[in-house]
Amino acid sequence: MVVLKTILIILLVYFGIKLLAKYFGPLFLKYIFKKVQRNMENQFNPHQKETRNNSQKSSKTFKSKSKDSKVGEYVDYEEID
């Protein structure tokens, strides 16, 4: 009788974990992936906000300089075999 109770408890635990994993597994994985993504973004771009502001300022000055200055004329060429 003890063996039968043990087998039933093992089966209930197994199917209970299987059922919980089916419903809560995707939610748990989504949470873990978002957390890892945030950590990676913070690791590779620690000063992202400052960089964006600086790049926007520098791109404005670059655009104004490039419109005023002439780069030169285009030279067409052929490849020789």
C-alpha positions as a Markdown table, in Angstrom:
| # | Residue | x | y | z |
|---|---|---|---|---|
| 1 | Met | 0.0 | 0.0 | 0.0 |
| 2 | Val | 2.9 | 2.4 | 0.8 |
| 3 | Val | 4.4 | 1.7 | -2.7 |
| 4 | Leu | 1.1 | 2.6 | -4.3 |
| 5 | Lys | 0.8 | 5.9 | -2.4 |
| 6 | Thr | 4.4 | 6.8 | -3.4 |
| 7 | Ile | 3.8 | 6.1 | -7.0 |
| 8 | Leu | 0.6 | 8.2 | -7.0 |
| 9 | Ile | 2.4 | 11.1 | -5.3 |
| 10 | Ile | 5.2 | 10.9 | -7.8 |
| 11 | Leu | 2.7 | 10.9 | -10.7 |
| 12 | Leu | 0.7 | 13.8 | -9.2 |
| 13 | Val | 3.9 | 15.9 | -8.8 |
| 14 | Tyr | 5.1 | 15.0 | -12.3 |
| 15 | Phe | 1.8 | 16.0 | -13.9 |
| 16 | Gly | 1.4 | 19.0 | -11.7 |
| 17 | Ile | 4.9 | 20.3 | -12.8 |
| 18 | Lys | 4.1 | 19.5 | -16.4 |
| 19 | Leu | 0.9 | 21.4 | -16.2 |
| 20 | Leu | 2.4 | 24.4 | -14.5 |
| 21 | Ala | 5.3 | 24.5 | -17.0 |
| 22 | Lys | 2.8 | 24.4 | -19.9 |
| 23 | Tyr | 1.0 | 27.5 | -18.7 |
| 24 | Phe | 3.6 | 29.5 | -16.9 |
| 25 | Gly | 6.7 | 28.5 | -18.9 |
| 26 | Pro | 6.2 | 30.9 | -21.8 |
| 27 | Leu | 5.6 | 33.8 | -19.4 |
| 28 | Phe | 8.6 | 32.9 | -17.4 |
| 29 | Leu | 10.8 | 32.7 | -20.5 |
| 30 | Lys | 9.5 | 36.0 | -21.8 |
| 31 | Tyr | 10.4 | 37.7 | -18.5 |
| 32 | Ile | 13.9 | 36.2 | -18.5 |
| 33 | Phe | 14.5 | 37.2 | -22.2 |
| 34 | Lys | 13.4 | 40.8 | -21.5 |
| 35 | Lys | 15.6 | 41.0 | -18.5 |
| 36 | Val | 18.6 | 39.6 | -20.4 |
| 37 | Gln | 17.9 | 42.1 | -23.3 |
| 38 | Arg | 17.9 | 45.0 | -20.9 |
| 39 | Asn | 21.1 | 43.9 | -19.3 |
| 40 | Met | 22.8 | 43.5 | -22.7 |
| 41 | Glu | 21.6 | 47.0 | -23.9 |
| 42 | Asn | 22.9 | 48.6 | -20.7 |
| 43 | Gln | 26.2 | 46.7 | -21.0 |
| 44 | Phe | 26.8 | 47.8 | -24.6 |
| 45 | Asn | 25.2 | 51.2 | -24.5 |
| 46 | Pro | 25.8 | 52.6 | -21.0 |
| 47 | His | 25.5 | 56.2 | -22.0 |
| 48 | Gln | 22.9 | 55.8 | -24.7 |
| 49 | Lys | 20.9 | 59.0 | -23.9 |
| 50 | Glu | 24.0 | 61.2 | -23.9 |
| 51 | Thr | 25.2 | 59.7 | -27.1 |
| 52 | Arg | 21.9 | 60.3 | -28.9 |
| 53 | Asn | 21.9 | 64.0 | -27.8 |
| 54 | Asn | 25.5 | 64.5 | -28.8 |
| 55 | Ser | 25.0 | 62.8 | -32.2 |
| 56 | Gln | 21.9 | 64.9 | -33.0 |
| 57 | Lys | 23.9 | 68.1 | -32.2 |
| 58 | Ser | 26.9 | 67.0 | -34.3 |
| 59 | Ser | 24.7 | 65.8 | -37.2 |
| 60 | Lys | 23.0 | 69.2 | -37.4 |
| 61 | Thr | 26.4 | 70.9 | -37.5 |
| 62 | Phe | 27.7 | 68.4 | -40.1 |
| 63 | Lys | 24.7 | 68.9 | -42.3 |
| 64 | Ser | 25.1 | 72.7 | -42.3 |
| 65 | Lys | 28.9 | 72.4 | -43.1 |
| 66 | Ser | 28.3 | 69.9 | -45.9 |
| 67 | Lys | 25.8 | 72.2 | -47.7 |
| 68 | Asp | 28.1 | 75.2 | -47.6 |
| 69 | Ser | 31.3 | 73.5 | -48.8 |
| 70 | Lys | 31.9 | 71.9 | -52.2 |
| 71 | Val | 33.5 | 68.5 | -52.2 |
| 72 | Gly | 34.8 | 68.4 | -55.7 |
| 73 | Glu | 33.9 | 67.0 | -59.1 |
| 74 | Tyr | 33.0 | 63.5 | -60.0 |
| 75 | Val | 35.6 | 61.5 | -62.0 |
| 76 | Asp | 34.4 | 58.6 | -64.1 |
| 77 | Tyr | 36.8 | 55.7 | -64.6 |
| 78 | Glu | 37.1 | 52.3 | -66.3 |
| 79 | Glu | 38.7 | 49.2 | -65.0 |
| 80 | Ile | 41.6 | 47.8 | -67.1 |
| 81 | Asp | 42.0 | 44.1 | -67.3 |
